[in-house]
């Protein structure tokens, strides 16, 4: 099977990798941490959020943009 995937130019993904993706998609769609925990079947929400869930790249950019907006200096304030 791996050779077939390589021929098609697809990367090899383990079944377990899909759990990480599912957890991240749940977070991206606005699922609350405890909801994601229940779906994933984890006994602790920390496992779901710290091990399985990754912030989407766009969400990371948006968060950094919000920080940048807080740190922006109004040029009219600096020159007065």
Secondary structure, DSSP 8 states (H G I E B T S, - for coil): -HHHHHHTT-----HHHHHHHHHHHHHHTT--HHHHHHHHT-S-HHIIIIII----HHHHHHHHHHHHHHH---HHHH--
